Amino acid sequence: MSTAEAARRMGCSESYVRRLARLGLVPARRVAGVWLITTAAEAAGDEESEAA
């Protein structure tokens, strides 16, 4: 999800979400210069594909 969506759900600013991502405090990855926050469902899918 975008930093905007994550900020809305978390009740904080987008810049705070980006800072959490940079510090590794939220599961996220940077794609083409944009932070994408990993949701629990996406993380579960990633773990399953790594196990296979």
N, CA, C and O atoms as a MOPAC input file, in Angstrom:
PM7 MOZYME 1SCF
protein

 N      0.84400 1    -1.16600 1     0.00000 1
 C      0.00000 1     0.00000 1     0.00000 1
 C      0.88800 1     1.22700 1     0.00000 1
 O      2.06400 1     1.14400 1     0.35600 1
 N      0.35000 1     2.34200 1    -0.38700 1
 C      1.11700 1     3.58100 1    -0.44800 1
 C      1.35500 1     4.13600 1     0.95100 1
 O      0.71300 1     3.72000 1     1.91500 1
 N      2.28300 1     5.07700 1     1.04800 1
 C      2.52100 1     5.72500 1     2.33700 1
 C      1.29500 1     6.54100 1     2.75400 1
 O      1.01800 1     6.67600 1     3.94500 1
 N      0.56200 1     7.08500 1     1.77900 1
 C     -0.65000 1     7.85200 1     2.09100 1
 C     -1.69700 1     6.95700 1     2.74800 1
 O     -2.30100 1     7.33300 1     3.75300 1
 N     -1.90900 1     5.77000 1     2.17400 1
 C     -2.88600 1     4.83300 1     2.73500 1
 C     -2.43000 1     4.34500 1     4.10600 1
 O     -3.23800 1     4.25400 1     5.03000 1
 N     -1.15200 1     4.03300 1     4.24500 1
 C     -0.63400 1     3.57500 1     5.53800 1
 C     -0.78000 1     4.67100 1     6.58900 1
 O     -1.14500 1     4.39000 1     7.73000 1
 N     -0.49800 1     5.91200 1     6.21400 1
 C     -0.62700 1     7.02900 1     7.15300 1
 C     -2.07800 1     7.19700 1     7.59400 1
 O     -2.35700 1     7.43500 1     8.76900 1
 N     -2.98900 1     7.07200 1     6.64400 1
 C     -4.41700 1     7.19200 1     6.99200 1
 C     -4.82000 1     6.10500 1     7.96900 1
 O     -5.50100 1     6.37900 1     8.95600 1
 N     -4.40700 1     4.87900 1     7.70400 1
 C     -4.76000 1     3.76100 1     8.58300 1
 C     -4.11100 1     3.87500 1     9.96400 1
 O     -4.70800 1     3.50700 1    10.97500 1
 N     -2.87100 1     4.39400 1     9.99000 1
 C     -2.13800 1     4.50500 1    11.24900 1
 C     -2.46100 1     5.79000 1    12.01100 1
 O     -2.14400 1     5.90900 1    13.19500 1
 N     -3.08700 1     6.74100 1    11.33900 1
 C     -3.42300 1     8.00200 1    11.97700 1
 C     -2.21400 1     8.90200 1    12.19100 1
 O     -2.09400 1     9.56000 1    13.22400 1
 N     -1.31700 1     8.92400 1    11.20300 1
 C     -0.11300 1     9.75200 1    11.30900 1
 C      0.18500 1    10.35600 1     9.94000 1
 O     -0.58100 1    10.16600 1     8.99600 1
 N      1.28700 1    11.07800 1     9.83000 1
 C      1.62900 1    11.73100 1     8.56800 1
 C      2.37600 1    10.77500 1     7.63000 1
 O      2.95500 1     9.77900 1     8.06300 1
 N      2.34600 1    11.10500 1     6.34400 1
 C      3.08600 1    10.31900 1     5.35400 1
 C      4.58200 1    10.37100 1     5.62200 1
 O      5.27800 1     9.37100 1     5.44600 1
 N      5.08000 1    11.52200 1     6.04300 1
 C      6.52200 1    11.63500 1     6.30500 1
 C      6.94200 1    10.72800 1     7.45600 1
 O      8.04500 1    10.18200 1     7.44700 1
 N      6.07000 1    10.56500 1     8.44200 1
 C      6.37300 1     9.66500 1     9.55600 1
 C      6.41800 1     8.21300 1     9.07200 1
 O      7.28700 1     7.44400 1     9.48500 1
 N      5.49000 1     7.84600 1     8.20700 1
 C      5.47700 1     6.48900 1     7.64800 1
 C      6.75600 1     6.24600 1     6.84500 1
 O      7.36200 1     5.18100 1     6.95600 1
 N      7.17000 1     7.23200 1     6.03200 1
 C      8.41000 1     7.09000 1     5.26900 1
 C      9.61000 1     6.94200 1     6.20100 1
 O     10.51500 1     6.15700 1     5.92100 1
 N      9.62600 1     7.67900 1     7.29400 1
 C     10.73100 1     7.56200 1     8.25800 1
 C     10.74200 1     6.17200 1     8.89200 1
 O     11.80600 1     5.57300 1     9.04500 1
 N      9.56900 1     5.65400 1     9.26200 1
 C      9.49200 1     4.30300 1     9.81500 1
 C     10.00900 1     3.27100 1     8.81600 1
 O     10.69400 1     2.32000 1     9.19200 1
 N      9.67600 1     3.46700 1     7.54800 1
 C     10.13600 1     2.55300 1     6.49500 1
 C     11.65300 1     2.60800 1     6.36800 1
 O     12.30900 1     1.56800 1     6.30000 1
 N     12.21800 1     3.82600 1     6.33400 1
 C     13.67700 1     3.98100 1     6.22500 1
 C     14.39800 1     3.31400 1     7.38000 1
 O     15.46100 1     2.72200 1     7.19500 1
 N     13.82200 1     3.40600 1     8.57600 1
 C     14.44000 1     2.83000 1     9.77000 1
 C     14.17600 1     1.32500 1     9.90800 1
 O     14.73200 1     0.67300 1    10.79100 1
 N     13.33300 1     0.78500 1     9.03800 1
 C     13.01900 1    -0.64100 1     9.09000 1
 C     12.02000 1    -0.99600 1    10.18000 1
 O     11.93800 1    -2.15100 1    10.59900 1
 N     11.26300 1    -0.01100 1    10.63900 1
 C     10.30200 1    -0.25000 1    11.71800 1
 C      8.92700 1    -0.66400 1    11.21400 1
 O      8.08500 1    -1.10300 1    11.99800 1
 N      8.69400 1    -0.53000 1     9.92100 1
 C      7.50700 1    -1.09100 1     9.27500 1
 C      7.99600 1    -1.88700 1     8.07100 1
 O      8.97100 1    -1.49300 1     7.43100 1
 N      7.34400 1    -2.98500 1     7.75500 1
 C      7.77500 1    -3.76700 1     6.58600 1
 C      7.45500 1    -2.99700 1     5.30500 1
 O      6.29400 1    -2.71300 1     5.01000 1
 N      8.49800 1    -2.66700 1     4.55400 1
 C      8.30200 1    -1.87500 1     3.34500 1
 C      9.43900 1    -2.13100 1     2.37900 1
 O     10.48400 1    -2.67000 1     2.74400 1
 N      9.21200 1    -1.73300 1     1.14100 1
 C     10.27400 1    -1.78100 1     0.13300 1
 C     10.15300 1    -0.52900 1    -0.72200 1
 O      9.08500 1     0.07500 1    -0.82800 1
 N     11.24900 1    -0.16400 1    -1.31400 1
 C     11.27400 1     1.03500 1    -2.15000 1
 C     11.31500 1     0.60500 1    -3.60500 1
 O     12.20800 1    -0.13700 1    -4.01500 1
 N     10.35200 1     1.06900 1    -4.38300 1
 C     10.24700 1     0.72200 1    -5.79300 1
 C     10.20200 1     2.02100 1    -6.59300 1
 O      9.30200 1     2.84400 1    -6.41900 1
 N     11.18600 1     2.18900 1    -7.46900 1
 C     11.26600 1     3.38300 1    -8.32200 1
 C     11.17800 1     4.67000 1    -7.50800 1
 O     10.53800 1     5.63600 1    -7.92300 1
 N     11.82500 1     4.67300 1    -6.34800 1
 C     11.86800 1     5.86400 1    -5.51300 1
 C     10.65400 1     6.08600 1    -4.63700 1
 O     10.55300 1     7.11400 1    -3.96700 1
 N      9.72500 1     5.13500 1    -4.63100 1
 C      8.49300 1     5.27400 1    -3.84900 1
 C      8.43100 1     4.15800 1    -2.81200 1
 O      8.63100 1     2.99000 1    -3.14400 1
 N      8.15700 1     4.50800 1    -1.56500 1
 C      8.01100 1     3.49600 1    -0.52500 1
 C      6.66700 1     2.80800 1    -0.66100 1
 O      5.63500 1     3.46700 1    -0.79000 1
 N      6.67700 1     1.48900 1    -0.63200 1
 C      5.45400 1     0.69000 1    -0.60300 1
 C      5.45800 1    -0.08500 1     0.70100 1
 O      6.39400 1    -0.83400 1     0.98300 1
 N      4.42000 1     0.09300 1     1.48900 1
 C      4.31600 1    -0.54700 1     2.79200 1
 C      3.67100 1    -1.91400 1     2.59700 1
 O      2.62900 1    -2.04200 1     1.95400 1
 N      4.30300 1    -2.91600 1     3.15700 1
 C      3.80900 1    -4.28600 1     3.02500 1
 C      2.70300 1    -4.53900 1     4.04400 1
 O      2.87500 1    -4.27900 1     5.23400 1
 N      1.56100 1    -5.04900 1     3.56800 1
 C      0.46500 1    -5.40000 1     4.47300 1
 C      0.69800 1    -6.80500 1     5.01700 1
 O      1.54300 1    -7.54000 1     4.50600 1
 N     -0.03600 1    -7.16900 1     6.03400 1
 C      0.10300 1    -8.50100 1     6.63300 1
 C     -0.18800 1    -9.59100 1     5.60200 1
 O      0.49200 1   -10.61700 1     5.58500 1
 N     -1.17600 1    -9.38500 1     4.75500 1
 C     -1.52100 1   -10.38300 1     3.73900 1
 C     -0.38200 1   -10.53500 1     2.73300 1
 O     -0.05600 1   -11.65100 1     2.33000 1
 N      0.22100 1    -9.42200 1     2.32600 1
 C      1.33900 1    -9.48600 1     1.38600 1
 C      2.53700 1   -10.17600 1     2.02700 1
 O      3.22300 1   -10.96500 1     1.37700 1
 N      2.79000 1    -9.87900 1     3.30200 1
 C      3.91800 1   -10.49000 1     4.00500 1
 C      3.72400 1   -11.98800 1     4.10500 1
 O      4.68100 1   -12.74300 1     3.92700 1
 N      2.50300 1   -12.44300 1     4.38800 1
 C      2.23400 1   -13.87200 1     4.47700 1
 C      2.46900 1   -14.55000 1     3.13700 1
 O      3.00400 1   -15.65800 1     3.08900 1
 N      2.08000 1   -13.90300 1     2.05700 1
 C      2.30600 1   -14.44100 1     0.71800 1
 C      3.77400 1   -14.53000 1     0.38500 1
 O      4.20800 1   -15.49600 1    -0.24400 1
 N      4.55900 1   -13.53200 1     0.79800 1
 C      6.00300 1   -13.53700 1     0.56300 1
 C      6.66400 1   -14.68900 1     1.30200 1
 O      7.53700 1   -15.36000 1     0.75200 1
 N      6.25400 1   -14.92300 1     2.54400 1
 C      6.83300 1   -16.00000 1     3.35000 1
 C      6.50600 1   -17.35500 1     2.73500 1
 O      7.34900 1   -18.25100 1     2.72400 1
 N      5.28300 1   -17.51000 1     2.22000 1
 C      4.90200 1   -18.78100 1     1.60200 1
 C      5.70700 1   -19.03100 1     0.34500 1
 O      6.12400 1   -20.16400 1     0.10500 1
 N      5.94000 1   -18.01000 1    -0.46500 1
 C      6.68900 1   -18.20800 1    -1.71000 1
 C      8.15700 1   -18.48700 1    -1.42300 1
 O      8.79900 1   -19.21700 1    -2.18000 1
 N      8.70800 1   -17.92200 1    -0.34500 1
 C     10.10000 1   -18.19300 1     0.02000 1
 C     10.27400 1   -19.62300 1     0.52100 1
 O     11.32400 1   -20.23300 1     0.31700 1
 N      9.25100 1   -20.15000 1     1.17300 1
 C      9.30800 1   -21.50400 1     1.71900 1
 C      9.23100 1   -22.55700 1     0.62600 1
 O      9.73300 1   -23.66700 1     0.80300 1
 N      8.61300 1   -22.22800 1    -0.49900 1
 C      8.41500 1   -23.19400 1    -1.58100 1
 C      9.68800 1   -23.47800 1    -2.34900 1
 O      9.67800 1   -24.27200 1    -3.29000 1

